[in-house]
């Protein structure tokens, strides 16, 4: 759900902060189809993958701008092993070789 939020100050010094943060976060949204389901999350600009820790950090503000804040978290939870281990990221192609193939989409 997208919320309408803004910052207005007497001096105007911080008024541009929120639109700037929103612009940064919107550029970092990555959408993939995994097992026939759309998965959407925030990625860091230096990686073409979705990392659970990065997504969760960006989600603190991104949840106010991005309608699908949970599909990537649900994907990580659904792929959790019986021992509790979760992948820390998933991608559609290797970023560095050798790369663990088991967490490619």
N, C-alpha and C positions, 0 to 999 in steps of 0.2 A: 504494500500500500504506500503510495506516494503522499507525503505530507507537504503542506505549504508552510514553510518556515522562513523567517528572515531575521536579520539583525539590523537594528537602527540605533545609532548612537548620536549623542548631541554634537560630537566633534566630527563624525563621519569616518574616523580613522579605521574602524573595524567593519564598516558597512559592506565592503567588497570581499571580506574574508569568506563568508558562506558561499557566494556564487563561485569563488575561486576553488574552494574545496570541492564543491559539487562538480565543477568542470573536470578537475583532476580525477575524481572517482568515476565519473561517467566514461572517461577514456580508458579506465582500467577494468571495465566489465568484460568478462569473457563468457561466451555461451557455446556450449557443446551439446551434442546428442550422445548420450551414453545408454546403451542397451535400450534404445528406442525412446528414451525420456530426455527432455530438455533439462540441462543442468547449467545454472548461471551463477557466477561468482566474481569476486574481485581478485585481480591478479596484480602482482607488482610489475612495473613497466619493463623490468629486465628479464622477465620469464614468460614463456608461452605456455604456462601450466597454471593449474589452480592449487595453491597450497592452503591447507586448512588454517594454519596460524596467520598467514597474511590476510586471508579472507576475514577471519574473526576480528583482527585488529582494524581493518577497514570498515567492517560492519558497524562499528560503534557509531559512525556518522552516516555511512552508506545506507543504513536501513531507512533513513528519512527520504532517500532519493530513489532507491531501487525497489521495484515492486516484488522482485523474486529474491528475497534475502535468505531463503532457507533451503532451496533445492540442493545446493552444493554441500551443505551440512548434512542433509538427509542422505546424500550419496555416500559421504564418508562413513556415516553411521551404518548404512546398509551393507557396506563392504568390510565392516569390522570383523575380525576373526573371532573364533570361539574363545581364544585366550585373551581377548581384549585389545589386541594390537590393531591399529588403524594405519593406513598409508598416510604419509604426511602431505603427499601431492598426487595429482594425476595429470596426464598430458596426452596429446594425440600423436606425438612424435618425440624421439629422443632429443634431449637438449645437450647432454654430454655422454660420451661413450666411455666405458660401458654403462648402460642404463638398465634399470630393472624393468623388464618388459611387462611384468605382471600388473603394473598400475597404469599401463597405457589404456586409453579408452578403446 
